Amino acid sequence: MKRVVYARRGGLKSIEIIDEENPTPDDNQVRIEVHRAGINFADLMMRQGLYGAAPDFPFTPGYEISGVISEIGANVDDFSVGDRVVALPGFGGYAEQVVVDSNRVWPMPENVSFDAAAAMPVTYLTAHHMLVHLGNFRAGDSILVHHAAGGVGTATAQLAKALEAGIVYGTASANKADFVEAQGMIHIPRGEDFVKRIKEDSDGVHHALDPVGGKHVMDSYRALRNGGRLYVFGASSAVKGPKRSMLKAINMWRTTPRFDPIRMMNSNKSVFGVHMGMWKDEEVVREQMVSLAKMLEMGFIDPVVDSVYRFEDVAAAQQHIHDRGNKGKVLLDFSPK
Ligand SMILES: NC(=O)c1ccc[n+]([C@@H]2O[C@H](COP(=O)([O-])OP(=O)(O)OC[C@H]3O[C@@H](n4cnc5c(N)ncnc54)[C@H](OP(=O)(O)O)[C@@H]3O)[C@@H](O)[C@H]2O)c1
């Protein structure tokens, strides 16, 4: 079987594809014949060595996959060979065959495609976790989300609709305005003063989702109303292009605000740090995955897929994201030819 490997820290040339024997599942694992693997922005940061929670090089990225069970461990009795499933392997999902702990695997609803299933877990889980699990989301709440046309951005827009949110503001590149508006958000071009724009309409938003980092975080905080919640869940401003820029990364760290709890107290604002890859309570994730799978089955959510690349073209797929070309999720196709 073939497996994508980040051989060393670097640009797109550090990506290799190797050939090896199929992995064997342990007693509590299943092996999955992968049909689709989701690409996340974090995968690009890992390749550049800008992601603290990544394994040492060489390693295989890939948080989320959909496919068909091809082998079962001795203690696994809730799945059978041939079941269509979606899974969160942690890392290692960019491969034709992947072994995963069976408690990180969920049956795929009949009516859901491999594309939709692989596009769902990380983005919807992250948005759901912020708004619902941490944020005590209420119908009518307003939201600000950045990278609004991307994976988490489009997931947030759909969850907002399903949860009967109020206004959703989405910042994104100017050329993505029509797309962002079609997702039900008010588009604010990236780089424009979103705090001013939001405060023209109201006292601020209930929830601000910031994956940018650096000084951008303080602007997101300022966009909150009294009682509002800020979720800091990324650091995309550390990334310049396919090659690592230490200057950009250092600048992001240097300019990220250190919050003063007394000032936060006086404005009743909260700041959450969110990293789903480092979240320890498996039960919370499992509960959220079950409700998201239900929402998917019932058509309340329907992941937006920008494009599907054969896994041999993984570098081109990642370049597309570096170029800010994606609207929705980019997937890799590992299905047998
Ligand atoms: N903490 C967590 O658990 C967690 C989980 C999932 C995602 N995240 C974070 O959420 C963010 C979105 O992730 P995603 O996987 O859904 O990706 P995505 O939004 O699909 O990422 C691509 C988009 O990000 C925007 N962007 C901003 N800075 C960029 C840069 N330096 N280079 C290229 N594109 C840039 C571009 O949109 P524009 O053209 O509109 O700028 C681009 O199209 C990322 O920062 C990611 O690390 C965090």
The ligand as a Gaussian input file, in Angstrom:
#p B3LYP/6-31G(d) Opt

LIG

0 1
 N       -7.503000      24.451000      17.138000
 C       -8.118000      23.518000      16.460000
 O       -8.507000      22.484000      17.016000
 C       -8.341000      23.721000      14.991000
 C       -9.078000      22.791000      14.258000
 C       -9.307000      23.046000      12.893000
 C       -8.774000      24.189000      12.323000
 N       -8.039000      25.051000      13.070000
 C       -7.495000      26.280000      12.469000
 O       -8.536000      26.939000      11.783000
 C       -8.045000      27.578000      10.633000
 C       -8.841000      27.105000       9.441000
 O       -8.514000      25.743000       9.196000
 P       -9.077000      24.946000       7.955000
 O       -8.390000      23.634000       7.975000
 O      -10.538000      25.028000       7.922000
 O       -8.448000      25.744000       6.753000
 P       -9.091000      26.712000       5.671000
 O       -9.884000      27.759000       6.323000
 O       -9.739000      25.920000       4.612000
 O       -7.720000      27.335000       5.224000
 C       -7.460000      27.932000       4.065000
 C       -7.907000      29.398000       4.048000
 O       -7.302000      30.130000       5.107000
 C       -7.106000      31.478000       4.718000
 N       -5.753000      31.863000       5.117000
 C       -5.430000      32.663000       6.151000
 N       -4.122000      32.780000       6.299000
 C       -3.565000      32.025000       5.345000
 C       -2.225000      31.735000       4.989000
 N       -1.215000      32.231000       5.691000
 N       -2.000000      30.920000       3.935000
 C       -3.021000      30.400000       3.241000
 N       -4.330000      30.628000       3.558000
 C       -4.587000      31.446000       4.593000
 C       -7.365000      31.524000       3.226000
 O       -8.652000      32.102000       3.066000
 P       -8.815000      33.669000       2.694000
 O       -8.522000      33.772000       1.241000
 O      -10.213000      33.979000       2.972000
 O       -7.837000      34.399000       3.558000
 C       -7.416000      30.064000       2.797000
 O       -8.261000      29.827000       1.714000
 C       -6.547000      27.283000      10.582000
 O       -5.830000      28.339000      11.185000
 C       -6.426000      26.030000      11.429000
 O       -5.165000      25.848000      11.980000
 C       -7.823000      24.833000      14.380000

